[in-house]
Structure formats: C-alpha cells, structure tokens
Amino acid sequence: MLNKMKITTRLLFGFGVLMLLIVGVVGLSVYTGLSTKSSVVELARLKNNQTLNQQIDKRIYQARFRLWWFMASGYLLRSPIGAASRRA
C-alpha cells in the first residue's frame, strides 16, 4: 500500500501519524495532571484537618492540666468567692 504512494505522500502520512501520537501523549499528560491536582488538593485538605485535630487535642490537654492545677492549688478554698459559698 505504501509502496504505491509518492514519497511526499508517505512523508506526510508519517508526519500525520507522529502528530496524532504527540496529541495522544499530550492528552494523557493533561488528564494525569488534572488527576494529580485533585489528589494534591485532597491531601492538603486532609493535612489541614489533621492540623486542626492536633490543635484541638493540645487545647483539651492544656484545659485538663489547668483544671487539675487549679483543683490541686486550693485557690477556690482561699478566694473570697469560695469563702462566701462555704458560709452559705
């Protein structure tokens, strides 16, 4: 089939095949890039959630520590508010 064509026709046919191959590779790379972008966005969202969870855990720990420290110090028993509630 290709033997019966002129050299210019065969060159143009080969060039066209190469162009189609390049378009296919570009299309695949664009699709993969979009897929990667959505994966990176999802990863950033999950990392943000993880950071928020760590901050919440830290604040809960700090609140518990301060409550325990407050209860252990006996400050409420020595304060005027605590004295007033004991008298009532």
Z-matrix of the N, CA and C atoms (Angstrom, degrees):
N
C 1 1.447
C 2 1.535 1 109.96
N 3 1.359 2 116.97 1 -49.47
C 4 1.463 3 119.39 2 -179.62
C 5 1.532 4 111.54 3 -73.34
N 6 1.320 5 117.01 4 -23.63
C 7 1.469 6 119.64 5 -179.46
C 8 1.526 7 112.14 6 -66.67
N 9 1.326 8 117.18 7 -27.95
C 10 1.468 9 120.65 8 -177.58
C 11 1.525 10 112.42 9 -83.43
N 12 1.343 11 118.54 10 -10.29
C 13 1.473 12 121.40 11 -178.05
C 14 1.532 13 109.73 12 -87.65
N 15 1.326 14 114.18 13 158.34
C 16 1.459 15 119.78 14 175.25
C 17 1.529 16 108.55 15 -73.46
N 18 1.304 17 117.39 16 162.95
C 19 1.459 18 122.65 17 -178.15
C 20 1.529 19 111.40 18 -63.83
N 21 1.341 20 117.57 19 -38.13
C 22 1.471 21 120.05 20 178.81
C 23 1.518 22 111.14 21 -65.25
N 24 1.337 23 117.10 22 -37.89
C 25 1.466 24 120.68 23 178.33
C 26 1.525 25 110.29 24 -66.37
N 27 1.326 26 116.81 25 -42.20
C 28 1.468 27 120.21 26 178.73
C 29 1.530 28 110.80 27 -65.34
N 30 1.333 29 117.67 28 -41.10
C 31 1.461 30 120.58 29 177.72
C 32 1.521 31 111.66 30 -63.55
N 33 1.324 32 116.95 31 -43.72
C 34 1.469 33 120.53 32 177.99
C 35 1.527 34 111.29 33 -64.95
N 36 1.322 35 116.36 34 -38.36
C 37 1.473 36 120.63 35 177.54
C 38 1.533 37 109.84 36 -63.78
N 39 1.323 38 117.84 37 -45.56
C 40 1.469 39 121.67 38 177.80
C 41 1.517 40 112.00 39 -63.61
N 42 1.321 41 116.26 40 -41.15
C 43 1.459 42 120.68 41 177.53
C 44 1.533 43 110.65 42 -62.99
N 45 1.313 44 116.57 43 -41.15
C 46 1.470 45 120.54 44 177.71
C 47 1.520 46 112.27 45 -63.21
N 48 1.338 47 116.24 46 -40.50
C 49 1.467 48 120.14 47 177.99
C 50 1.528 49 109.96 48 -63.88
N 51 1.328 50 116.40 49 -42.95
C 52 1.467 51 119.61 50 177.70
C 53 1.526 52 111.66 51 -63.13
N 54 1.317 53 116.99 52 -39.51
C 55 1.471 54 120.55 53 178.09
C 56 1.529 55 110.61 54 -63.24
N 57 1.330 56 117.55 55 -42.64
C 58 1.469 57 120.83 56 177.37
C 59 1.526 58 110.96 57 -62.64
N 60 1.323 59 116.91 58 -39.05
C 61 1.455 60 121.07 59 177.61
C 62 1.531 61 110.86 60 -64.15
N 63 1.317 62 117.20 61 -42.53
C 64 1.468 63 121.23 62 178.56
C 65 1.524 64 110.56 63 -64.61
N 66 1.314 65 117.27 64 -42.37
C 67 1.477 66 120.93 65 178.46
C 68 1.524 67 109.83 66 -61.89
N 69 1.322 68 117.29 67 -39.86
C 70 1.465 69 120.70 68 178.12
C 71 1.520 70 112.10 69 -63.89
N 72 1.323 71 116.84 70 -42.68
C 73 1.467 72 120.48 71 179.36
C 74 1.530 73 110.65 72 -66.57
N 75 1.325 74 116.61 73 -40.57
C 76 1.466 75 120.18 74 177.96
C 77 1.530 76 110.20 75 -63.70
N 78 1.319 77 117.21 76 -43.38
C 79 1.462 78 120.56 77 178.13
C 80 1.515 79 111.69 78 -60.85
N 81 1.315 80 116.98 79 -42.40
C 82 1.460 81 120.93 80 178.13
C 83 1.523 82 111.11 81 -64.10
N 84 1.327 83 117.33 82 -40.79
C 85 1.467 84 119.77 83 179.78
C 86 1.526 85 111.42 84 -68.14
N 87 1.319 86 117.90 85 -36.82
C 88 1.468 87 120.50 86 176.95
C 89 1.522 88 110.11 87 -64.83
N 90 1.307 89 117.36 88 -44.50
C 91 1.471 90 121.43 89 178.60
C 92 1.530 91 110.42 90 -61.48
N 93 1.320 92 116.95 91 -44.91
C 94 1.456 93 120.76 92 179.54
C 95 1.522 94 110.93 93 -65.26
N 96 1.322 95 117.04 94 -38.38
C 97 1.462 96 121.07 95 177.65
C 98 1.517 97 112.28 96 -62.61
N 99 1.315 98 117.04 97 -42.45
C 100 1.470 99 120.41 98 177.97
C 101 1.518 100 110.76 99 -65.85
N 102 1.316 101 116.39 100 -40.07
C 103 1.456 102 120.79 101 177.48
C 104 1.524 103 110.73 102 -63.06
N 105 1.318 104 116.46 103 -42.09
C 106 1.461 105 120.83 104 178.92
C 107 1.523 106 110.61 105 -66.00
N 108 1.320 107 116.27 106 -39.17
C 109 1.465 108 119.83 107 179.57
C 110 1.524 109 110.51 108 -61.57
N 111 1.321 110 117.86 109 -45.27
C 112 1.463 111 119.67 110 179.69
C 113 1.522 112 110.82 111 -65.63
N 114 1.326 113 117.22 112 -34.05
C 115 1.464 114 120.24 113 177.46
C 116 1.527 115 111.22 114 -66.93
N 117 1.315 116 116.89 115 -39.87
C 118 1.464 117 120.91 116 179.33
C 119 1.536 118 110.22 117 -67.44
N 120 1.316 119 117.38 118 -39.57
C 121 1.463 120 120.66 119 177.53
C 122 1.527 121 110.30 120 -63.26
N 123 1.313 122 117.22 121 -42.69
C 124 1.465 123 121.55 122 177.95
C 125 1.528 124 110.44 123 -63.88
N 126 1.316 125 117.07 124 -41.61
C 127 1.459 126 121.14 125 178.60
C 128 1.522 127 111.26 126 -63.26
N 129 1.316 128 117.32 127 -41.61
C 130 1.464 129 121.09 128 178.37
C 131 1.526 130 110.86 129 -64.07
N 132 1.329 131 116.26 130 -39.80
C 133 1.472 132 120.06 131 178.11
C 134 1.518 133 110.66 132 -63.85
N 135 1.320 134 117.20 133 -43.86
C 136 1.460 135 120.65 134 179.63
C 137 1.522 136 111.67 135 -66.36
N 138 1.332 137 117.13 136 -38.32
C 139 1.462 138 120.87 137 177.86
C 140 1.519 139 110.12 138 -64.91
N 141 1.335 140 117.05 139 -39.26
C 142 1.459 141 121.23 140 177.59
C 143 1.524 142 110.21 141 -63.16
N 144 1.330 143 116.95 142 -43.06
C 145 1.463 144 120.55 143 177.64
C 146 1.519 145 111.07 144 -62.95
N 147 1.330 146 116.95 145 -39.59
C 148 1.453 147 120.74 146 178.97
C 149 1.528 148 110.36 147 -64.17
N 150 1.323 149 116.90 148 -41.13
C 151 1.458 150 121.17 149 178.53
C 152 1.525 151 110.48 150 -63.61
N 153 1.324 152 116.90 151 -42.43
C 154 1.466 153 120.25 152 178.36
C 155 1.526 154 110.62 153 -63.33
N 156 1.335 155 117.17 154 -41.12
C 157 1.462 156 120.27 155 178.32
C 158 1.523 157 111.02 156 -62.67
N 159 1.328 158 117.34 157 -39.50
C 160 1.459 159 120.36 158 178.55
C 161 1.527 160 110.97 159 -66.38
N 162 1.334 161 117.14 160 -38.35
C 163 1.461 162 119.98 161 178.13
C 164 1.529 163 110.89 162 -66.28
N 165 1.319 164 116.84 163 -40.08
C 166 1.462 165 120.49 164 178.34
C 167 1.515 166 110.40 165 -64.87
N 168 1.329 167 117.38 166 -44.16
C 169 1.460 168 120.84 167 178.06
C 170 1.526 169 111.02 168 -59.89
N 171 1.324 170 116.86 169 -41.33
C 172 1.468 171 121.09 170 179.81
C 173 1.521 172 110.43 171 -64.31
N 174 1.328 173 117.16 172 -43.23
C 175 1.469 174 119.94 173 -179.51
C 176 1.523 175 112.03 174 -67.28
N 177 1.318 176 117.27 175 -37.02
C 178 1.469 177 120.23 176 176.51
C 179 1.521 178 109.63 177 -64.32
N 180 1.333 179 116.94 178 -44.06
C 181 1.459 180 120.84 179 178.22
C 182 1.525 181 110.68 180 -60.70
N 183 1.341 182 117.11 181 -44.21
C 184 1.458 183 120.43 182 179.71
C 185 1.530 184 110.97 183 -64.10
N 186 1.326 185 117.37 184 -40.89
C 187 1.464 186 120.41 185 179.35
C 188 1.524 187 110.62 186 -64.13
N 189 1.320 188 116.97 187 -42.47
C 190 1.471 189 119.54 188 177.99
C 191 1.526 190 110.82 189 -63.45
N 192 1.321 191 116.25 190 -44.15
C 193 1.460 192 119.91 191 -179.98
C 194 1.519 193 110.56 192 -60.59
N 195 1.334 194 117.61 193 -45.77
C 196 1.465 195 120.86 194 -179.58
C 197 1.526 196 111.72 195 -65.35
N 198 1.321 197 116.68 196 -36.83
C 199 1.461 198 119.85 197 177.35
C 200 1.515 199 110.29 198 -65.17
N 201 1.324 200 117.02 199 -44.98
C 202 1.465 201 120.41 200 178.88
C 203 1.526 202 110.67 201 -63.39
N 204 1.334 203 116.42 202 -41.68
C 205 1.454 204 120.35 203 178.76
C 206 1.533 205 110.46 204 -63.53
N 207 1.322 206 116.43 205 -42.05
C 208 1.459 207 120.93 206 179.79
C 209 1.521 208 110.58 207 -63.99
N 210 1.319 209 116.24 208 -43.77
C 211 1.467 210 119.82 209 179.81
C 212 1.529 211 111.24 210 -67.35
N 213 1.313 212 117.65 211 -37.12
C 214 1.459 213 121.43 212 -178.44
C 215 1.519 214 111.90 213 -75.19
N 216 1.321 215 118.74 214 -25.50
C 217 1.462 216 120.85 215 -176.91
C 218 1.519 217 112.09 216 -76.65
N 219 1.321 218 118.49 217 -20.87
C 220 1.454 219 121.43 218 -178.16
C 221 1.524 220 112.47 219 71.54
N 222 1.302 221 117.81 220 19.34
C 223 1.455 222 121.78 221 -177.34
C 224 1.521 223 110.98 222 -60.36
N 225 1.304 224 117.98 223 -38.91
C 226 1.461 225 121.22 224 -177.54
C 227 1.522 226 110.69 225 -64.21
N 228 1.314 227 118.34 226 -34.07
C 229 1.459 228 120.94 227 -179.69
C 230 1.530 229 111.54 228 -71.71
N 231 1.341 230 117.41 229 -29.43
C 232 1.465 231 121.03 230 -179.00
C 233 1.517 232 113.16 231 -90.20
N 234 1.321 233 118.47 232 -13.51
C 235 1.463 234 120.46 233 -175.13
C 236 1.520 235 110.74 234 -81.23
N 237 1.339 236 116.70 235 158.45
C 238 1.482 237 119.47 236 178.24
C 239 1.522 238 111.95 237 -62.79
N 240 1.316 239 117.36 238 -31.72
C 241 1.477 240 119.92 239 179.56
C 242 1.508 241 109.35 240 -66.50
N 243 1.311 242 116.52 241 -44.07
C 244 1.464 243 120.97 242 179.54
C 245 1.520 244 111.29 243 -66.25
N 246 1.343 245 117.29 244 -37.82
C 247 1.453 246 121.14 245 179.43
C 248 1.530 247 110.57 246 -66.99
N 249 1.318 248 116.78 247 -39.47
C 250 1.459 249 120.57 248 178.85
C 251 1.521 250 110.80 249 -65.93
N 252 1.307 251 117.81 250 -36.80
C 253 1.464 252 119.04 251 -179.36
C 254 1.524 253 110.81 252 -74.38
N 255 1.320 254 117.38 253 -26.00
C 256 1.477 255 119.36 254 177.18
C 257 1.511 256 111.18 255 -73.79
N 258 1.348 257 117.11 256 -32.56
C 259 1.462 258 120.77 257 -179.31
C 260 1.512 259 111.92 258 -73.55
N 261 1.325 260 117.06 259 -28.83
C 262 1.459 261 120.06 260 -175.05
C 263 1.502 262 112.83 261 -77.65
